[in-house]
Amino acid sequence: MVKDKPNSTRVYDDDGYRKRAACVCVKENDQNQILLVSSSNESSSWIVPGGGLEPEEIPPETAVREVMEEAGVSGRLGVCLGVFENNERKHRTTVYILHVTNELSEWDDSKTIGRRRKWFQFDEALDHLTAHKPLMAQWLLNIAKAEAPR
């Protein structure tokens, strides 16, 4: 199912959940470093970059596109950490690891909405997400299982 909203089209699965994708971004040479971006709703909160699928798009494409738009980074797409359900917001998000190899000095969201990005040590990123986005904190715990930080 597809629904239009201003400036974007939302894609839903058969259960009525919005389809999303995201990447937990790690430094290529130091997986203890996690990249978070400032929330567009609350600039003092740090989140994992991600967003909704567009029509005809598959989750890995969405994840890579959203990371470039929100964080201005690219790299090597790693393993899928799973599909995580947010029953409160009716989202299902497919989450990947992205091994960052390139960082732009300016990117879409930095110019249009003043979004910031910041590298955190794994434990500090986990603390931020646990406080503000507990479901995203679970994504980080899955990265520890999938590709344990060194």
DSSP file with accessible surface (Angstrom, degrees, kcal/mol):
  #  RESIDUE AA STRUCTURE BP1 BP2  ACC     N-H-->O    O-->H-N    N-H-->O    O-->H-N    TCO  KAPPA ALPHA  PHI   PSI    X-CA   Y-CA   Z-CA
    1    1 A M              0   0  122      0, 0.0    11,-3.3     0, 0.0     2,-0.4   0.000 360.0 360.0 360.0 142.5    0.0    0.0    0.0
    2    2 A V  E     -A   11   0A  81      9,-0.2     2,-0.4    53,-0.0     9,-0.2  -0.980 360.0-173.8-127.8 135.7    1.2    3.5   -0.8
    3    3 A K  E     -A   10   0A 110      7,-3.2     7,-3.7    -2,-0.4     2,-0.3  -0.997  18.8-133.5-128.9 138.4    0.0    6.8    0.6
    4    4 A D  E     +A    9   0A 133     -2,-0.4     5,-0.2     5,-0.3    -2,-0.0  -0.631  25.3 172.3 -87.8 143.8    1.0   10.3   -0.5
    5    5 A K  E >   -A    8   0A  88      3,-2.8     3,-2.3    -2,-0.3    -2,-0.0  -0.942  52.6 -65.5-137.2 161.2    2.1   13.0    2.0
    6    6 A P  T 3  S-     0   0  109      0, 0.0     3,-0.0     0, 0.0     0, 0.0  -0.229 120.0  -3.3 -52.3 129.2    3.5   16.4    1.1
    7    7 A N  T 3  S+     0   0  177      1,-0.0     2,-0.3    -3,-0.0    -3,-0.0   0.522 131.1  47.9  67.8   5.9    6.9   16.0   -0.5
    8    8 A S  E <   -A    5   0A  42     -3,-2.3    -3,-2.8     2,-0.0     2,-0.5  -0.989  69.3-128.4-163.1 166.1    7.0   12.2   -0.1
    9    9 A T  E     -A    4   0A  38     -2,-0.3     2,-0.4    -5,-0.2    -5,-0.3  -0.986  23.9-143.2-121.3 127.6    5.1    9.0   -0.6
   10   10 A R  E     -A    3   0A  72     -7,-3.7    -7,-3.2    -2,-0.5     2,-0.4  -0.758   9.5-151.7 -94.2 139.0    4.8    6.6    2.3
   11   11 A V  E     -A    2   0A  17     42,-0.5     8,-2.9    -2,-0.4     2,-0.3  -0.924  12.6-168.3-113.4 133.5    4.9    2.8    1.7
   12   12 A Y  B     -B   18   0B  35    -11,-3.3     6,-0.2    -2,-0.4     2,-0.1  -0.869  15.7-127.8-121.1 151.9    3.1    0.4    4.0
   13   13 A D    >   -     0   0   25      4,-2.8     3,-1.9    -2,-0.3    -1,-0.0  -0.251  44.5 -86.8 -86.1-178.1    3.2   -3.4    4.3
   14   14 A D  T 3  S+     0   0  166      1,-0.3    -1,-0.1     2,-0.1    -2,-0.0   0.716 128.0  55.9 -65.0 -20.6    0.2   -5.7    4.3
   15   15 A D  T 3  S-     0   0  101      2,-0.1    -1,-0.3     0, 0.0     3,-0.1   0.382 120.9-105.4 -90.7   0.9   -0.3   -5.2    8.0
   16   16 A G  S <  S+     0   0   25     -3,-1.9     2,-0.4     1,-0.3    -2,-0.1   0.605  74.3 140.3  86.5  11.3   -0.5   -1.4    7.7
   17   17 A Y        -     0   0   26     74,-0.1    -4,-2.8     1,-0.0    -1,-0.3  -0.727  57.6-114.6 -88.1 138.6    3.0   -0.8    9.1
   18   18 A R  E     -Bc  12  91B  38     72,-3.1    74,-2.7    -2,-0.4     2,-0.5  -0.524  29.9-127.0 -70.0 132.6    5.1    1.9    7.5
   19   19 A K  E     + c   0  92B  84     -8,-2.9    34,-2.4    -2,-0.3    -8,-0.4  -0.709  39.2 166.2 -85.9 126.4    8.2    0.4    5.8
   20   20 A R  E     -Dc  52  93B  36     72,-2.6    74,-2.4    -2,-0.5     2,-0.3  -0.878  20.3-159.5-133.2 165.8   11.5    2.0    6.9
   21   21 A A  E     +Dc  51  94B   0     30,-2.5    30,-2.4    -2,-0.3     2,-0.3  -0.986  12.7 173.5-146.2 152.1   15.2    1.3    6.7
   22   22 A A  E     -Dc  50  95B   0     72,-2.2    74,-2.3    -2,-0.3     2,-0.4  -0.961  20.2-135.5-151.4 164.6   18.2    2.6    8.6
   23   23 A C  E     - c   0  96B   0     26,-1.8     2,-0.8    -2,-0.3    74,-0.2  -0.997   9.7-144.6-129.4 130.7   21.9    2.1    9.1
   24   24 A V  E     - c   0  97B   1     72,-2.9    74,-2.4    -2,-0.4     2,-0.5  -0.861  34.4-145.8 -83.4 112.0   24.0    1.9   12.2
   25   25 A C  E     +Ec  35  98B   0     -2,-0.8    10,-2.4    10,-0.6     2,-0.3  -0.751  22.7 177.7 -91.6 127.3   27.1    3.6   10.9
   26   26 A V  E     -Ec  34  99B   0     72,-2.8    74,-3.1    -2,-0.5     2,-0.2  -0.904  36.9 -99.7-123.3 153.1   30.5    2.5   12.2
   27   27 A K  E >   -Ec  30 100B  65      6,-1.3     3,-1.1     3,-0.9     6,-0.2  -0.531  30.7-128.1 -69.9 138.4   34.0    3.7   11.3
   28   28 A E  T 3  S+     0   0   74     72,-1.5     3,-0.2     1,-0.3    -1,-0.1   0.875 108.2  32.8 -54.4 -39.2   35.6    1.3    8.8
   29   29 A N  T 3  S+     0   0  138      1,-0.2    -1,-0.3    71,-0.2     2,-0.1   0.344 126.2  39.0-104.5   5.6   38.7    1.0   10.9
   30   30 A D  E X   -E   27   0B  58     -3,-1.1     3,-2.1     3,-0.1    -3,-0.9  -0.596  55.0-176.4-156.7  90.9   37.1    1.3   14.4
   31   31 A Q  E 3  S+     0   0B  10      1,-0.3    -3,-0.1    -3,-0.2   116,-0.1   0.517  80.9  74.0 -72.7  -2.2   33.7   -0.4   15.0
   32   32 A N  E 3  S+     0   0B  46    118,-0.2    90,-1.9   116,-0.1     2,-0.6   0.549  82.2  84.9 -79.6  -9.4   33.6    1.1   18.6
   33   33 A Q  E <   - F   0 121B  26     -3,-2.1    -6,-1.3    88,-0.2     2,-0.4  -0.869  63.4-172.2 -96.6 120.8   32.8    4.4   16.9
   34   34 A I  E     -EF  26 120B   0     86,-3.3    86,-2.7    -2,-0.6     2,-0.5  -0.946  15.6-139.7-116.7 131.4   29.1    4.9   16.1
   35   35 A L  E     +EF  25 119B   1    -10,-2.4   -10,-0.6    -2,-0.4     2,-0.3  -0.782  24.3 177.9 -92.8 125.3   27.8    7.8   14.1
   36   36 A L  E     - F   0 118B   0     82,-2.5    82,-2.4    -2,-0.5     2,-0.3  -0.867  15.0-145.1-119.8 158.7   24.6    9.5   15.3
   37   37 A V  E     -GF  47 117B   0     10,-2.9    10,-3.1    -2,-0.3    80,-0.2  -0.885  27.7 -98.7-120.6 154.3   22.7   12.4   13.9
   38   38 A S  E     -G   46   0B   3     78,-2.5     8,-0.2    -2,-0.3     5,-0.2  -0.453  45.5-107.6 -69.2 143.4   20.7   15.1   15.6
   39   39 A S        -     0   0   12      6,-2.5     6,-0.2     3,-0.7    -1,-0.1  -0.451  13.1-140.0 -69.7 141.7   17.0   14.6   15.6
   40   40 A S  S    S+     0   0   78      1,-0.2     3,-0.2    -2,-0.1    -1,-0.1   0.751 105.1  46.0 -73.6 -20.9   14.9   16.8   13.3
   41   41 A N  S    S+     0   0  141      1,-0.3     2,-0.3     4,-0.0    -1,-0.2   0.790 129.2  18.2 -88.5 -33.2   12.3   17.0   16.1
   42   42 A E    >   -     0   0  100      3,-0.1     3,-2.5     1,-0.1    -3,-0.7  -0.817  67.7-161.1-143.7  98.3   14.6   17.7   19.0
   43   43 A S  T 3  S+     0   0   82     -2,-0.3    73,-0.1     1,-0.3    -1,-0.1   0.667  88.8  60.7 -63.5 -14.7   18.0   18.9   18.1
   44   44 A S  T 3  S+     0   0   80     -6,-0.1     2,-0.3     2,-0.0    -1,-0.3   0.569  91.6  84.0 -87.2  -6.8   19.6   17.9   21.4
   45   45 A S  S <  S-     0   0    7     -3,-2.5    -6,-2.5    -6,-0.2     2,-0.4  -0.760  70.7-143.7 -96.1 144.2   18.7   14.3   20.9
   46   46 A W  E     +G   38   0B  22     -2,-0.3     2,-0.3    -8,-0.2    -8,-0.2  -0.889  24.8 172.8-109.7 136.7   20.9   11.9   18.9
   47   47 A I  E     -G   37   0B  18    -10,-3.1   -10,-2.9    -2,-0.4    82,-0.0  -0.857  37.7 -96.7-136.0 169.7   19.5    9.2   16.7
   48   48 A V        -     0   0    3     -2,-0.3   -12,-0.1   -12,-0.2     2,-0.1  -0.731  50.0-109.8 -86.3 132.5   20.4    6.6   14.1
   49   49 A P        +     0   0    0      0, 0.0   -26,-1.8     0, 0.0     2,-0.3  -0.432  63.2 116.0 -67.7 138.4   19.9    7.9   10.5
   50   50 A G  E     +D   22   0B   4    -28,-0.2     2,-0.3    16,-0.2   -28,-0.3  -0.956  27.3 173.1 177.3 171.7   17.0    6.3    8.6
   51   51 A G  E     -D   21   0B   7    -30,-2.4   -30,-2.5    -2,-0.3     2,-0.1  -0.971  37.9 -42.9-176.0-171.9   13.6    6.8    7.0
   52   52 A G  E     -D   20   0B   6     -2,-0.3   -32,-0.3   -32,-0.2     2,-0.1  -0.369  51.2-110.8 -78.9 147.9   10.8    5.5    4.9
   53   53 A L        -     0   0    7    -34,-2.4   -42,-0.5   -42,-0.2   -34,-0.1  -0.433  28.2-139.0 -68.8 146.1   11.0    3.5    1.7
   54   54 A E    >   -     0   0   87      1,-0.1     3,-2.0    -2,-0.1   -44,-0.1  -0.707  41.0 -74.8 -99.1 158.5    9.9    5.1   -1.5
   55   55 A P  T 3  S+     0   0   53      0, 0.0    -1,-0.1     0, 0.0     3,-0.1  -0.222 120.2  12.7 -53.8 139.8    7.8    3.3   -4.1
   56   56 A E  T 3  S+     0   0  189      1,-0.2     2,-0.3    -3,-0.1    -3,-0.0   0.546 102.1 122.3  71.3   7.8    9.9    0.7   -6.0
   57   57 A E    <   -     0   0   32     -3,-2.0    -1,-0.2     4,-0.0    -4,-0.1  -0.790  53.1-143.8-101.1 146.0   12.7    1.0   -3.5
   58   58 A I    >>  -     0   0   92     -2,-0.3     4,-2.0    -3,-0.1     3,-0.8  -0.753  30.8-102.9-105.4 156.0   14.1   -1.9   -1.6
   59   59 A P  H 3> S+     0   0   36      0, 0.0     4,-2.8     0, 0.0     5,-0.2   0.843 117.4  52.0 -50.7 -44.1   15.4   -1.6    2.1
   60   60 A P  H 3> S+     0   0   39      0, 0.0     4,-2.1     0, 0.0     5,-0.2   0.902 111.0  49.2 -63.4 -33.9   19.1   -1.6    1.4
   61   61 A E  H <> S+     0   0  103     -3,-0.8     4,-2.5     2,-0.2     5,-0.2   0.926 112.3  48.1 -65.8 -43.5   18.7    1.2   -1.2
   62   62 A T  H  X S+     0   0    0     -4,-2.0     4,-3.2     2,-0.2     5,-0.3   0.925 109.9  52.3 -61.4 -46.1   16.6    3.2    1.3
   63   63 A A  H  X S+     0   0    0     -4,-2.8     4,-2.1     1,-0.2   -40,-0.2   0.936 112.7  43.8 -58.2 -47.5   19.1    2.7    4.1
   64   64 A V  H  X S+     0   0   63     -4,-2.1     4,-1.9    -5,-0.2    -1,-0.2   0.916 115.5  48.8 -66.3 -41.8   22.0    4.0    2.0
   65   65 A R  H  X S+     0   0   46     -4,-2.5     4,-2.6     1,-0.2    -2,-0.2   0.941 111.7  48.7 -63.4 -46.2   20.0    6.9    0.6
   66   66 A E  H  X S+     0   0   17     -4,-3.2     4,-3.1     1,-0.2     5,-0.4   0.883 109.0  52.7 -64.3 -38.3   18.8    8.0    4.0
   67   67 A V  H  X>S+     0   0    1     -4,-2.1     4,-2.5    -5,-0.3     5,-0.9   0.913 111.1  47.1 -64.9 -39.5   22.3    7.9    5.5
   68   68 A M  H  X5S+     0   0   62     -4,-1.9     4,-1.0     4,-0.2    40,-0.3   0.938 116.5  44.2 -66.6 -44.1   23.6   10.1    2.7
   69   69 A E  H  <5S+     0   0   52     -4,-2.6    40,-2.1     1,-0.2    41,-0.3   0.924 125.6  30.6 -65.1 -46.2   20.6   12.6    3.2
   70   70 A E  H  <5S+     0   0   22     -4,-3.1    -3,-0.2    -5,-0.2    -2,-0.2   0.797 137.1  18.7 -87.7 -32.0   20.7   12.7    7.0
   71   71 A A  H  <5S-     0   0    0     -4,-2.5    -3,-0.2    -5,-0.4    -2,-0.1   0.543  87.9-129.3-118.3 -14.6   24.4   12.1    7.8
   72   72 A G     << +     0   0    0     -4,-1.0    32,-3.2    -5,-0.9     2,-0.3   0.850  66.6 120.8  67.2  34.1   26.3   12.9    4.6
   73   73 A V  E     -H  103   0B   1     -6,-0.8     2,-0.3    30,-0.2    -1,-0.2  -0.906  37.2-177.6-128.3 157.4   28.2    9.7    4.7
   74   74 A S  E     +H  102   0B  35     28,-2.1    27,-2.3    -2,-0.3    28,-1.9  -0.911  19.9 122.5-141.6 171.1   28.7    6.6    2.5
   75   75 A G  E     -H  100   0B  33     -2,-0.3     2,-0.6    25,-0.3    25,-0.2  -0.968  59.7 -25.0 169.6-152.5   30.5    3.4    2.7
   76   76 A R  E     -H   99   0B 125     23,-2.3    23,-3.0    -2,-0.3     2,-0.3  -0.814  54.9-130.8 -98.4 121.4   30.2   -0.4    2.5
   77   77 A L  E     -H   98   0B  59     -2,-0.6    21,-0.2    21,-0.2     3,-0.1  -0.560  31.4-171.2 -72.5 126.5   26.9   -1.8    3.5
   78   78 A G  E     -     0   0B  18     19,-3.8    -1,-0.1    -2,-0.3    20,-0.0  -0.002  36.0 -32.0 -98.8-150.7   27.3   -4.7    6.0
   79   79 A V  E     -     0   0B  64     17,-0.1    18,-1.9     1,-0.1     2,-0.5  -0.182  59.5-109.1 -70.1 156.1   25.0   -7.2    7.4
   80   80 A C  E     -H   96   0B  65     16,-0.2    16,-0.3     1,-0.1    -1,-0.1  -0.751  21.8-159.6 -82.1 127.6   21.3   -6.8    8.1
   81   81 A L  E     -     0   0B  14     14,-3.4     2,-0.2    -2,-0.5    15,-0.2   0.572  51.6 -92.2 -84.3 -12.5   20.7   -6.5   11.8
   82   82 A G  E     -H   95   0B  24     13,-0.9    13,-2.7     2,-0.1     2,-0.5  -0.709  40.7 -67.4 131.7 179.6   17.0   -7.4   11.5
   83   83 A V  E     -H   94   0B  91     11,-0.2     2,-0.4    -2,-0.2    11,-0.2  -0.962  47.2-159.5-111.6 123.1   13.6   -5.9   11.0
   84   84 A F  E     -H   93   0B  28      9,-3.0     9,-2.9    -2,-0.5     2,-0.4  -0.900   4.4-145.1-113.1 132.7   12.4   -4.0   14.1
   85   85 A E  E     -H   92   0B  82     -2,-0.4     2,-0.6     7,-0.2     7,-0.2  -0.801   9.7-166.6-102.3 131.7    8.8   -3.3   14.9
   86   86 A N  E  >> -H   91   0B  41      5,-3.0     5,-1.9    -2,-0.4     4,-1.0  -0.918   7.3-178.1-113.2  98.9    7.6   -0.1   16.5
   87   87 A N  T  45S+     0   0   98     -2,-0.6    -1,-0.1     1,-0.2     5,-0.0   0.825  78.9  57.9 -69.4 -30.0    4.0   -0.9   17.5
   88   88 A E  T  45S+     0   0  180      1,-0.2    -1,-0.2    -3,-0.1    -2,-0.0   0.921 120.4  27.2 -65.4 -43.4    3.3    2.6   18.9
   89   89 A R  T  45S-     0   0  128      2,-0.1    -1,-0.2   -71,-0.0   -71,-0.2   0.430 105.8-123.2 -99.4  -1.8    4.2    4.3   15.6
   90   90 A K  T  <5 +     0   0   93     -4,-1.0   -72,-3.1     1,-0.2     2,-0.4   0.942  62.4 140.8  57.3  51.5    3.3    1.4   13.3
   91   91 A H  E   < -cH  18  86B  19     -5,-1.9    -5,-3.0   -74,-0.3     2,-0.4  -0.942  40.2-162.8-118.4 148.7    6.7    1.2   11.7
   92   92 A R  E     -cH  19  85B  47    -74,-2.7   -72,-2.6    -2,-0.4     2,-0.5  -0.985  18.0-166.6-126.7 119.4    8.8   -1.8   10.6
   93   93 A T  E     -cH  20  84B   3     -9,-2.9    -9,-3.0    -2,-0.4     2,-0.6  -0.925  14.9-150.4-115.6 123.3   12.4   -0.8   10.1
   94   94 A T  E     -cH  21  83B  21    -74,-2.4   -72,-2.2    -2,-0.5     2,-0.4  -0.820  24.6-158.3 -87.7 123.1   15.0   -2.9    8.3
   95   95 A V  E     +cH  22  82B   0    -13,-2.7   -14,-3.4    -2,-0.6   -13,-0.9  -0.906  13.9 178.5-115.9 133.4   18.4   -2.1    9.9
   96   96 A Y  E     -cH  23  80B  27    -74,-2.3   -72,-2.9    -2,-0.4     2,-0.4  -0.784  30.2-114.5-120.2 166.1   21.9   -2.6    8.4
   97   97 A I  E     -c   24   0B   0    -18,-1.9   -19,-3.8    -2,-0.3     2,-0.5  -0.843  27.2-161.3 -95.3 138.0   25.4   -1.9    9.4
   98   98 A L  E     -cH  25  77B   2    -74,-2.4   -72,-2.8    -2,-0.4     2,-0.9  -0.988  10.1-149.2-121.7 122.0   27.2    0.7    7.3
   99   99 A H  E     -cH  26  76B   2    -23,-3.0   -23,-2.3    -2,-0.5     2,-0.3  -0.810  27.2-135.9 -88.4 104.5   31.0    0.8    7.4
  100  100 A V  E     +cH  27  75B   9    -74,-3.1   -72,-1.5    -2,-0.9   -25,-0.3  -0.470  40.8 157.4 -73.7 127.7   31.7    4.5    6.7
  101  101 A T  E     +     0   0B  94    -27,-2.3     2,-0.3     1,-0.3   -26,-0.2   0.462  64.7  42.3-121.3 -11.3   34.5    5.3    4.2
  102  102 A N  E     - H   0  74B  79    -28,-1.9   -28,-2.1     2,-0.0     2,-0.4  -0.993  55.9-172.0-144.8 133.1   33.5    8.8    3.1
  103  103 A E  E     - H   0  73B  82     -2,-0.3   -30,-0.2   -30,-0.2     2,-0.2  -0.991  16.8-144.0-125.8 123.6   32.2   11.9    5.0
  104  104 A L        -     0   0   64    -32,-3.2     3,-0.1    -2,-0.4    -2,-0.0  -0.575  11.8-138.5 -79.5 148.4   30.9   15.0    3.1
  105  105 A S  S    S+     0   0  113     -2,-0.2     2,-0.3     1,-0.2    -1,-0.1   0.816  93.4  20.7 -76.1 -30.2   31.6   18.4    4.7
  106  106 A E  S    S+     0   0  121    -34,-0.1     2,-0.3    -3,-0.0    -1,-0.2  -0.987  74.2 172.7-133.8 147.6   28.1   19.5    3.8
  107  107 A W     >  -     0   0   20     -2,-0.3     4,-2.1    -3,-0.1     3,-0.4  -0.906  46.9 -82.9-148.1 172.0   25.0   17.4    3.0
  108  108 A D  H  > S+     0   0   89    -40,-0.3     4,-2.5    -2,-0.3     3,-0.3   0.903 123.8  38.0 -45.6 -61.2   21.3   17.7    2.3
  109  109 A D  H  >>S+     0   0   26    -40,-2.1     6,-2.2     1,-0.2     4,-1.7   0.776 111.5  58.9 -71.0 -24.0   20.0   17.9    5.9
  110  110 A S  H  45S+     0   0   30     -3,-0.4     4,-0.4   -41,-0.3    -1,-0.2   0.900 114.8  37.6 -69.0 -35.6   23.0   19.9    7.2
  111  111 A K  H  <5S+     0   0  131     -4,-2.1    -2,-0.2    -3,-0.3    -1,-0.2   0.875 124.4  37.6 -82.0 -38.3   22.1   22.7    4.7
  112  112 A T  H  <5S+     0   0  102     -4,-2.5    -3,-0.2    -5,-0.3    -2,-0.2   0.867 136.5   9.6 -87.7 -37.3   18.3   22.5    4.8
  113  113 A I  T  <5S-     0   0   93     -4,-1.7    -3,-0.2    -5,-0.2    -2,-0.1   0.331  97.1-111.8-127.1   7.2   17.5   21.8    8.5
  114  114 A G      < +     0   0   48     -5,-0.5    -4,-0.3    -4,-0.4    -3,-0.1   0.747  50.7 176.1  70.9  24.4   20.9   22.3   10.3
  115  115 A R        -     0   0   16     -6,-2.2     2,-0.3    -7,-0.1    -1,-0.2  -0.351  12.6-154.9 -65.1 141.5   21.2   18.6   11.1
  116  116 A R        -     0   0  111    -73,-0.1   -78,-2.5   -77,-0.1     2,-0.3  -0.774   5.4-154.1-112.9 160.2   24.5   17.6   12.8
  117  117 A R  E     -F   37   0B  52     -2,-0.3     2,-0.3   -80,-0.2   -80,-0.2  -0.951  12.6-178.9-130.2 154.5   26.4   14.4   13.0
  118  118 A K  E     -F   36   0B  99    -82,-2.4   -82,-2.5    -2,-0.3     2,-0.4  -0.979  25.5-126.8-156.0 139.6   28.8   13.2   15.7
  119  119 A W  E     -F   35   0B  43     -2,-0.3     2,-0.3   -84,-0.2   -84,-0.2  -0.739  32.0-174.7 -86.1 132.8   30.9   10.1   16.3
  120  120 A F  E     -F   34   0B   1    -86,-2.7   -86,-3.3    -2,-0.4     2,-0.1  -0.940  31.8-105.8-123.7 149.6   30.4    8.5   19.7
  121  121 A Q  E  >  -F   33   0B  96     -2,-0.3     4,-2.7   -88,-0.2     3,-0.3  -0.429  45.7-106.0 -63.2 150.0   32.1    5.6   21.5
  122  122 A F  H  > S+     0   0   18    -90,-1.9     4,-2.6     1,-0.2     5,-0.2   0.900 119.3  46.8 -48.3 -51.7   29.8    2.6   21.4
  123  123 A D  H  > S+     0   0  111      1,-0.2     4,-2.2     2,-0.2    -1,-0.2   0.875 112.7  49.4 -64.2 -37.5   28.8    2.8   25.1
  124  124 A E  H  > S+     0   0   86     -3,-0.3     4,-2.3     2,-0.2    -1,-0.2   0.908 111.3  49.2 -68.5 -40.8   28.1    6.6   24.9
  125  125 A A  H  X S+     0   0    0     -4,-2.7     4,-2.6     2,-0.2     5,-0.2   0.926 110.4  51.7 -62.1 -42.3   26.0    6.1   21.7
  126  126 A L  H  X S+     0   0   30     -4,-2.6     4,-2.8    -5,-0.3    -2,-0.2   0.913 108.7  51.0 -61.4 -41.7   24.1    3.3   23.5
  127  127 A D  H  X S+     0   0  108     -4,-2.2     4,-2.0     2,-0.2    -1,-0.2   0.926 110.6  48.5 -61.4 -46.2   23.5    5.6   26.5
  128  128 A H  H  X S+     0   0   50     -4,-2.3     4,-1.7     1,-0.2     5,-0.3   0.930 115.5  43.9 -59.7 -47.5   22.1    8.4   24.3
  129  129 A L  H  X S+     0   0    0     -4,-2.6     4,-3.0     1,-0.2     8,-0.3   0.891 110.1  54.8 -69.1 -38.0   19.8    6.0   22.4
  130  130 A T  H  < S+     0   0   77     -4,-2.8    -1,-0.2    -5,-0.2    -2,-0.2   0.906 110.9  47.3 -60.5 -38.9   18.6    4.3   25.6
  131  131 A A  H  < S+     0   0   74     -4,-2.0    -1,-0.2    -5,-0.2    -2,-0.2   0.866 132.5  12.6 -71.0 -37.1   17.6    7.6   27.0
  132  132 A H  H  < S+     0   0   86     -4,-1.7    -2,-0.2    -5,-0.2    -3,-0.2   0.712 136.8  25.2-115.9 -28.7   15.7    8.9   24.0
  133  133 A K    >X  +     0   0   65     -4,-3.0     4,-1.7    -5,-0.3     3,-0.6  -0.594  59.2 175.0-140.8  73.7   15.1    6.1   21.5
  134  134 A P  H 3> S+     0   0   84      0, 0.0     4,-1.4     0, 0.0    -1,-0.1   0.824  81.0  56.5 -56.1 -34.0   15.1    2.7   23.3
  135  135 A L  H 3> S+     0   0   56      1,-0.2     4,-1.1     2,-0.2     3,-0.4   0.925 106.4  50.0 -64.7 -40.1   14.2    0.8   20.2
  136  136 A M  H <> S+     0   0   17     -3,-0.6     4,-1.5     1,-0.2     3,-0.3   0.847 102.6  61.6 -66.1 -30.4   17.2    2.2   18.4
  137  137 A A  H  X S+     0   0    3     -4,-1.7     4,-2.0    -8,-0.3    -1,-0.2   0.887  98.8  57.0 -61.4 -35.5   19.3    1.1   21.4
  138  138 A Q  H  X S+     0   0   92     -4,-1.4     4,-1.9    -3,-0.4    -1,-0.2   0.857  99.9  58.3 -63.3 -33.9   18.3   -2.4   20.6
  139  139 A W  H  X S+     0   0    4     -4,-1.1     4,-1.6    -3,-0.3    -1,-0.2   0.926 105.8  49.0 -60.9 -42.9   19.7   -2.0   17.1
  140  140 A L  H  X S+     0   0    0     -4,-1.5     4,-1.7     1,-0.2    -2,-0.2   0.890 107.3  54.2 -64.6 -39.5   23.1   -1.2   18.7
  141  141 A L  H  X S+     0   0   63     -4,-2.0     4,-1.0     1,-0.2    -1,-0.2   0.865 107.2  52.4 -63.7 -31.5   22.9   -4.3   20.9
  142  142 A N  H  X S+     0   0   39     -4,-1.9     4,-2.8     2,-0.2    -1,-0.2   0.834 103.1  56.8 -72.0 -31.7   22.3   -6.4   17.8
  143  143 A I  H  X S+     0   0    1     -4,-1.6     4,-2.7     1,-0.2    -1,-0.2   0.897 101.8  57.3 -65.1 -34.8   25.4   -4.9   16.2
  144  144 A A  H  < S+     0   0   36     -4,-1.7    -1,-0.2     1,-0.2    -2,-0.2   0.867 112.8  40.6 -62.6 -32.2   27.3   -6.2   19.2
  145  145 A K  H  < S+     0   0  168     -4,-1.0     3,-0.3     2,-0.2    -2,-0.2   0.886 120.1  43.0 -80.8 -40.5   26.0   -9.7   18.4
  146  146 A A  H  < S+     0   0   51     -4,-2.8     2,-0.2     1,-0.3    -2,-0.2   0.920 138.5   1.9 -74.2 -48.9   26.4   -9.5   14.6
  147  147 A E  S  < S-     0   0   43     -4,-2.7    -1,-0.3    -5,-0.2    -2,-0.2  -0.697  85.1-140.6-140.7  80.4   29.8   -7.8   14.3
  148  148 A A        -     0   0   65     -3,-0.3    -4,-0.2    -2,-0.2  -117,-0.1  -0.169  23.7-111.8 -51.4 128.2   31.2   -7.3   17.8
  149  149 A P              0   0   31      0, 0.0    -1,-0.1     0, 0.0  -117,-0.1  -0.341 360.0 360.0 -58.5 145.7   33.0   -4.0   18.2
  150  150 A R              0   0  203     -3,-0.1  -118,-0.2     0, 0.0    -3,-0.0  -0.642 360.0 360.0 -94.9 360.0   36.7   -4.4   18.7
